[in-house]
Amino acid sequence: MTNKTVQKINEAQQSATKDAIRLNKALGLPYYVVREDKVYSITPDDKEHFVKKALFGTRKVKERYFKLNHGQ
């Protein structure tokens, strides 16, 4: 993948994340994040609550190849 493709994927992911958080807040629902191998619930009024230790650790990934299956 070229750097432009990776950049577009990253931008789309960031945009989708912001939209999902905004929607959950509007509906009054919590959303969940993983920070330092722990799962946190964030309420619509931005209070964090520890939920549990994550089952899997987090890893930084620079570039990865994905095979997309278009409903086949």
N, C-alpha and C positions, 0 to 999 in steps of 0.2 A: 504494500500500500504506500502511496505517496504521502508526503507530509500534509498536503492539502486535504486529502481524504481523512486522515487521522484528525486533523484540526476540525473538519466539518462534523465528524462523529462526536468529538468532544463537545463542540458547541451545541449540537442537538441534544446530547445527554444533559448538559447543564441547563438548557432551556426547559427540557421535560421535567427535570428535578424541581426547578423553581415553580413551574406551573402546578405540579402535583402538591407541593407544599402550600401554595396559595389556595388551591382548591380544598385541601384538607382543613385549613384554617377557616375558610368560608363556611364549611359544613360543620365546624365544631368538632372535628375528629383529630386524634393525635396522629403523629407520624413517627417513624422509628429510624434511628441512625446507629451506625456502628462507629465507635471511637475507641481507639486503644484496646481492641479486642473485647469490648463490652457493648451491649445493646442498651440504648437509651430510648425512652418514650418522651416525645416533646409535645406538650399540650398546646392548644391554640393560644394560650396566653404566654407562651415561650418558657414554660417551666420544664426543666429536665428531670426525669425520674429514671434511676437505674432499674433495668428490667432483669437482665441476667448476663452471665459471661457468654460470649459468642462461642458457638461450636467450632468454628473455623477461624483462623487468624486472617488478617488482612495482608495483602501484598500489593506493592507498587508495580504496575505493568506499564512499560513504555509503549510497546507496540504488540498487537496480537492480530492474528488472522481469524476471520469468522466466515463460516459457510452458512449462507442464508438459504433457508428453504421457503420458497414462496408458495406455501400452501399445497405442496405436491405430496 
